[in-house]
């Protein structure tokens, strides 16, 4: 396990604070993109009374806790989702800073963390995987594939952009077949999301992401049925589990693959 000194602790804290700020912006994206609204205009405002929020209302986490989850101006309840997204982004950024240190890999994985948080929450809330999120991210993923990345292992078939394209193509083809066979059982948004994940993690790690996402989804579905929160006939959005699996793959997929191939 890596050791950490005082300077590194400060770096982790600062990057975690930056994550809180990014979480606030991600909340704007999560709220506005499904409504086809701009993420930059109009400025942040209360959804209930439309009052423009000041700087003291927009301090990540602190403002929510200080105001006890209510609007300062009309006292309307504010969704807890805002708090959880900010906290999640801050903690994830702090962890990534500790895990990678100040490096190009840190910036790359932090980008994917933001992307998959947005995908996770929107699909969980609206059961939508938006083209306006996935398509631009695909272009960015191909560009990022030009940078040497830590999750590439000696098991890859080809390097760089070619490997990213192979991962995206394999993921897309697999889920396209499933979507056609299932006749609506698999959403087209999931097909495009897996293609994006393949571009991000490459081949063969895209297969690990798919398997892990299916396992996570199955475990949660069974747990909800046991807890009598859902029935077997009700479906769960698959996107959140794929997004979570993709982040786990970026962080540890290479190690798991090396361990598995070692057993073989």
Buried (B, 14 or more C-beta within 10 A) or exposed (E): EEEEEEEBEEBBEEBBBBBBBBBBBBBBBBBBBBEEEEEEEEEBBBEBEEBEBEEEBEBBBEBBEEBEBBBBBEEEEBBEBBBBBBBBBBBBBBBBBBBBBEEEBBEBBBBBBBBBBBBBBBBBBBBBBBEEBBEEBBEBBBEBBEEEBBBBBEEBEEEBBBBBBBBBBBBBBBBBEBBEEEEEEBBEBBBBBBBBBBBBBBBBBBBBBBEBBBEBBEEBBEEBBEEEEBEEEEEBBBBBBBBBBBBBBBBBBBEBBEEEEEEE
